[in-house]
């Protein structure tokens, strides 16, 4: 597997990863209404493309297919961290996390933070994150429970 930087043109494939992660994996922890609010079948492509370009993620590629992505911002905040629902539990998320940690170590970040879904909470705990607060975000008028997590570097 290759982990590379985002390239223009990756946006649609990254949405497929995002959508499948939520619809195939997170659906065990969230209701159908929450899933549709979080990952609508008909997204605003302009907003999505801008968002992805802004976060400039690392992209996991397996057999020439994008299977995951994760970003880390200058503040140490991880905004997106997703592995395709069709490639879950194959070590892709761990390789992405290792890349994020390597990047933040190289840049001497003090900590990493992220608002993490209920589904991803145990993965982040296994990677040295601790729970700061349980909270809810609102997406398209629907509350989505999540957890603010932190890892000191």
C-alpha positions in Angstrom: 0.0 0.0 0.0 1.1 3.5 -0.8 0.3 6.6 1.3 0.7 9.8 -0.7 -0.4 13.4 -0.6 -3.7 14.4 -2.0 -3.8 15.2 -5.7 -6.4 17.3 -7.5 -8.8 14.8 -9.1 -8.9 12.6 -6.0 -12.1 14.4 -4.6 -14.7 12.0 -6.0 -12.8 8.9 -4.9 -12.4 10.4 -1.4 -16.1 11.0 -1.2 -16.7 7.3 -2.0 -14.3 6.4 0.8 -16.0 8.8 3.2 -19.5 7.6 2.2 -18.7 3.9 2.4 -17.0 4.3 5.8 -20.1 5.9 7.2 -22.7 3.7 5.4 -20.9 0.4 5.8 -19.2 0.7 9.1 -20.5 3.7 11.2 -24.1 2.6 10.5 -23.8 0.1 13.3 -23.6 3.1 15.8 -25.8 5.7 14.1 -29.4 5.8 12.9 -30.4 5.9 9.2 -31.4 9.6 9.7 -28.0 10.4 11.2 -26.2 8.5 8.4 -28.0 10.4 5.7 -27.3 13.7 7.4 -23.6 12.9 7.8 -23.1 11.4 4.3 -25.8 12.4 1.9 -26.2 10.4 -1.2 -26.3 13.6 -3.3 -23.6 15.9 -1.8 -22.8 19.5 -2.6 -19.9 18.7 -4.9 -18.5 22.2 -4.9 -18.4 22.4 -1.1 -17.0 18.9 -0.9 -14.2 19.7 -3.4 -13.3 22.9 -1.6 -13.2 21.1 1.8 -11.0 18.3 0.6 -8.6 20.7 -1.1 -8.5 22.7 2.1 -7.6 19.8 4.4 -5.1 18.4 1.9 -5.1 14.8 3.3 -2.8 11.9 3.0 -4.3 9.3 0.7 -4.0 5.5 1.0 -3.8 3.7 -2.3 -4.1 -0.1 -2.7 -3.9 -1.8 -6.1 -4.4 1.6 -7.8 -7.6 2.3 -5.8 -8.0 5.0 -3.1 -9.0 3.1 0.0 -8.6 5.7 2.8 -7.5 9.2 3.7 -6.6 11.3 6.8 -5.4 14.8 7.4 -3.7 16.7 10.1 -3.9 20.5 10.2 -1.2 22.9 11.4 -3.0 23.1 14.8 -2.7 19.3 15.2 -6.3 18.8 14.5 -7.4 15.7 12.5 -10.5 16.8 10.6 -11.1 13.7 8.4 -9.9 10.1 9.1 -11.7 7.5 6.9 -11.1 4.1 5.5 -13.4 2.6 2.9 -16.1 0.4 4.4 -15.1 -2.3 1.9 -11.5 -2.2 3.2 -12.1 -1.9 7.0 -10.0 -3.9 9.5 -7.2 -4.5 7.1 -4.6 -2.3 8.7 -5.1 0.7 6.4 -6.3 2.9 9.2 -3.3 2.0 11.3 -0.9 2.9 8.4 -2.7 6.2 8.0 -2.5 6.9 11.7 1.2 6.0 11.7 1.8 8.5 8.8 -0.1 11.2 10.7 1.9 10.6 13.9 5.1 10.6 11.9 4.2 13.9 10.3 3.3 15.5 13.6 6.5 14.1 15.3 8.7 15.5 12.5 7.0 18.9 12.9 7.3 18.8 16.7 3.6 19.2 17.4 2.6 19.2 21.0 -0.6 17.2 20.6 -3.2 15.8 18.2 -6.9 16.4 18.6 -10.0 15.2 16.8 -13.7 14.9 17.1 -14.2 11.2 16.6 -17.3 9.1 15.8 -18.5 6.5 18.3 -17.4 3.9 15.7 -13.8 5.2 15.7 -13.4 5.8 19.4 -11.7 2.5 20.3 -9.3 2.8 17.3 -8.2 6.2 18.6 -7.8 4.9 22.2 -5.6 2.1 20.9 -3.5 4.8 19.3 -2.8 6.7 22.5 -5.7 9.2 22.4 -7.7 10.0 25.5 -11.3 11.2 25.8 -11.6 14.9 26.6 -15.3 15.3 26.3 -18.4 13.6 24.8 -20.4 16.0 22.7 -22.8 16.3 19.7 -22.3 18.0 16.4 -25.2 19.0 14.2 -25.2 18.1 10.5 -28.1 19.2 8.3 -30.2 19.7 11.4 -29.5 16.2 12.9 -27.5 15.7 16.1 -24.5 13.3 15.7 -22.8 12.1 18.9 -19.0 12.2 18.9 -16.0 12.4 21.2 -13.4 15.1 21.5 -10.1 13.2 21.8 -6.5 14.2 22.4 -3.1 12.6 22.2 -0.1 14.3 23.7 3.0 14.0 21.6 
